Amino acid sequence: MLCRVFVFIGACIVILLGASESSSQDNPVVVMETSLGDITIELFQAQAPISVENFLEYANDGHYAGTVFHRVIQQFMIQGGGMTADLSPKATRSPIKNEATNGISNERGTLAMARTNVVDSATSQFFINTVNNARSLDNTGTDARSYGYAVFAKVIEGMDVVDKIAAVPIQNQGPHQNVPVEPVTIEGVSVK
């Protein structure tokens, strides 16, 4: 009996691993070229379809080319995708629905949609978690403060580049805080 249970559990593990691998292979992968190196990103199509479609539309439209990582906090995250080097905001489409209830945590290396204090306000801006931020950024409730930030992707190559960006010297610039002294530019995002 114990042997049969073990075999059954083993079969389940094989099935689950196989499903995970095939869904991983079906996920879109993009390369984000930055002035400090390339970051390869896997997008979670099934878990965050709205955020992924939104990100890919901005990428395919060339929106991210010439934007910068305008907010860098080393032991937290790096944020970009919406401003040019002079911190002028680029025009965006309408905000999307927040998918923070998708069960994916804001762990190191994941990308999430940036938003304002309004739950469904994300447009083009995203951030890359440089540490595990699940406790402070995951969904824990229904109000704006506790709703969380929707994870839609993860870095699969180039975390060294993310860490390099996170370590650049920063300054306050007008109303903006934690701005890199030397702009870190996104040169483009292309589907691999």
JOSUL-V188068 format. One record per residue. OMEGA is omega as a letter, one per 30 degrees, with the letter a starting at -180 (NA if undefined). NEAR is the number of other ideal C-beta (glycine too) atoms within 8 Angstrom. D_LAST is the distance of its C-alpha to the last C-alpha in whole Angstrom. Layout:
omega=OMEGA near=NEAR d_last=D_LAST
omega=OMEGA near=NEAR d_last=D_LAST
//
This chain:
omega=l near=4 d_last=48
omega=a near=5 d_last=46
omega=a near=6 d_last=45
omega=l near=7 d_last=44
omega=l near=8 d_last=42
omega=l near=8 d_last=40
omega=l near=8 d_last=39
omega=l near=8 d_last=38
omega=l near=8 d_last=36
omega=l near=8 d_last=34
omega=l near=8 d_last=33
omega=a near=8 d_last=32
omega=l near=8 d_last=30
omega=l near=8 d_last=28
omega=a near=8 d_last=28
omega=l near=8 d_last=26
omega=l near=8 d_last=24
omega=l near=8 d_last=23
omega=a near=8 d_last=22
omega=a near=8 d_last=20
omega=a near=8 d_last=18
omega=l near=8 d_last=17
omega=l near=9 d_last=16
omega=a near=8 d_last=14
omega=a near=6 d_last=12
omega=a near=6 d_last=12
omega=l near=11 d_last=11
omega=l near=9 d_last=8
omega=l near=11 d_last=6
omega=l near=13 d_last=5
omega=l near=11 d_last=6
omega=l near=13 d_last=10
omega=l near=9 d_last=12
omega=l near=14 d_last=15
omega=l near=6 d_last=19
omega=l near=7 d_last=19
omega=a near=8 d_last=16
omega=l near=10 d_last=12
omega=l near=14 d_last=11
omega=a near=13 d_last=9
omega=l near=13 d_last=9
omega=a near=11 d_last=10
omega=a near=14 d_last=11
omega=a near=14 d_last=15
omega=a near=10 d_last=15
omega=a near=6 d_last=18
omega=a near=10 d_last=20
omega=a near=15 d_last=19
omega=a near=9 d_last=18
omega=a near=9 d_last=20
omega=l near=13 d_last=18
omega=l near=14 d_last=15
omega=l near=8 d_last=15
omega=a near=14 d_last=17
omega=a near=12 d_last=14
omega=l near=12 d_last=12
omega=l near=9 d_last=15
omega=l near=13 d_last=15
omega=a near=13 d_last=12
omega=l near=7 d_last=12
omega=a near=6 d_last=15
omega=a near=7 d_last=15
omega=a near=11 d_last=17
omega=l near=13 d_last=16
omega=l near=9 d_last=16
omega=l near=8 d_last=20
omega=a near=14 d_last=20
omega=l near=12 d_last=21
omega=a near=12 d_last=22
omega=a near=11 d_last=25
omega=a near=13 d_last=26
omega=l near=14 d_last=26
omega=a near=10 d_last=28
omega=a near=7 d_last=28
omega=a near=5 d_last=29
omega=a near=8 d_last=28
omega=l near=10 d_last=24
omega=a near=13 d_last=23
omega=l near=12 d_last=22
omega=l near=15 d_last=20
omega=a near=12 d_last=19
omega=a near=12 d_last=22
omega=l near=10 d_last=24
omega=a near=9 d_last=24
omega=l near=7 d_last=26
omega=l near=4 d_last=30
omega=l near=11 d_last=29
omega=l near=6 d_last=29
omega=l near=7 d_last=27
omega=l near=10 d_last=25
omega=a near=3 d_last=26
omega=l near=9 d_last=24
omega=l near=7 d_last=24
omega=l near=5 d_last=26
omega=a near=8 d_last=26
omega=l near=11 d_last=24
omega=l near=5 d_last=26
omega=a near=14 d_last=26
omega=a near=13 d_last=24
omega=l near=11 d_last=26
omega=a near=6 d_last=28
omega=l near=10 d_last=25
omega=l near=5 d_last=26
omega=a near=9 d_last=23
omega=l near=9 d_last=25
omega=l near=14 d_last=24
omega=l near=9 d_last=24
omega=l near=8 d_last=22
omega=l near=9 d_last=19
omega=l near=14 d_last=18
omega=l near=12 d_last=17
omega=l near=13 d_last=20
omega=l near=14 d_last=21
omega=a near=11 d_last=24
omega=l near=12 d_last=27
omega=l near=4 d_last=30
omega=l near=6 d_last=33
omega=a near=8 d_last=33
omega=a near=7 d_last=31
omega=a near=9 d_last=29
omega=a near=10 d_last=28
omega=l near=13 d_last=24
omega=a near=11 d_last=23
omega=a near=13 d_last=20
omega=a near=11 d_last=21
omega=l near=13 d_last=19
omega=l near=13 d_last=20
omega=l near=12 d_last=19
omega=l near=16 d_last=22
omega=l near=13 d_last=23
omega=l near=7 d_last=26
omega=a near=9 d_last=27
omega=a near=12 d_last=28
omega=a near=9 d_last=28
omega=a near=6 d_last=32
omega=a near=6 d_last=32
omega=l near=10 d_last=29
omega=l near=12 d_last=29
omega=l near=8 d_last=30
omega=a near=5 d_last=34
omega=a near=7 d_last=36
omega=l near=4 d_last=36
omega=a near=6 d_last=37
omega=a near=7 d_last=35
omega=a near=6 d_last=36
omega=a near=9 d_last=35
omega=l near=11 d_last=32
omega=a near=12 d_last=29
omega=a near=13 d_last=26
omega=l near=13 d_last=23
omega=a near=15 d_last=20
omega=a near=16 d_last=17
omega=l near=13 d_last=14
omega=l near=10 d_last=15
omega=l near=14 d_last=13
omega=l near=7 d_last=12
omega=l near=7 d_last=13
omega=l near=11 d_last=14
omega=l near=10 d_last=17
omega=l near=7 d_last=20
omega=l near=12 d_last=18
omega=a near=14 d_last=19
omega=l near=9 d_last=22
omega=l near=10 d_last=23
omega=a near=14 d_last=22
omega=a near=11 d_last=25
omega=a near=6 d_last=27
omega=l near=11 d_last=28
omega=a near=6 d_last=31
omega=l near=8 d_last=31
omega=l near=7 d_last=34
omega=a near=7 d_last=35
omega=a near=6 d_last=35
omega=l near=5 d_last=37
omega=a near=2 d_last=37
omega=l near=10 d_last=33
omega=l near=5 d_last=33
omega=l near=8 d_last=31
omega=l near=13 d_last=30
omega=l near=14 d_last=28
omega=l near=7 d_last=31
omega=a near=6 d_last=28
omega=l near=7 d_last=25
omega=a near=13 d_last=22
omega=l near=10 d_last=20
omega=a near=15 d_last=16
omega=l near=8 d_last=15
omega=l near=9 d_last=12
omega=a near=11 d_last=9
omega=l near=8 d_last=6
omega=a near=8 d_last=4
omega=NA near=6 d_last=0
//
